[in-house]
């Protein structure tokens, strides 16, 4: 006599304990042996450099598209408001980071300065050796770290926090220490860095620049930057000629 199977809460037939081992037998039999799995891993051919390049191009676009859906425009606007409020009190913007994030910080400080928001690069490791003196109570610090756990950066922020400086964090981990220390959090996370190792910072660099460029756009819009103003800050080079309409 066949055993009646009761539907579970998903409407599927449940398996009685007596039938469980029989139900699992096919799955166990089809599982490859460890030796075969190891052999497949060892013999798997690596991608050519051209294939790696094409895959990275696709991955970078996919990551930025995904970030576009996850990044909060409201958070970017709150960061812009925080900076504008600081400026109204005579405050300034400082941008800091460690490692690859230091290079991003230098770029962002230059970008903001060139679009009407005076900003200064702050060396995080030097911060605890005297450079914190460049930061005042009404200033804003933009702190960049993909992991949000970089010890040197967190040490610097402890010192800055003691001076009542507000922090805008840019990180790929919303649960990190840096995220918890921030007055405003700008999420810039990715799932895959790209490249064969998937370790070297690549896509995460693009993500942080992407979000911080969006912040610069928000500030530029708030300040209603004109070509004439931009040209005054770029008297030389191709950008200056373009801004002047030459």
Secondary structure, DSSP 8 states (H G I E B T S, - for coil): ------B-TTS-B---HHHHHHHHHHHHHHS--HHHHHHHHHH-----HHHHHHHHHHHHHHHHHHHHHHS-HHHHHHHHHHHHHHHHTT--EEEEESTHHHHHHHHHHHHHHHTT--EEE--HHHHTTTGGGG--TT-EEEEE-SSS--HHHHHHHHHHHHTT-EEEEEES-TTSHHHHH-SEEEE---S---TTTS-SSSHHHHHHHHHHHHHHHHHHHHHT--HHHHHHH--SHHHHHHHTT-
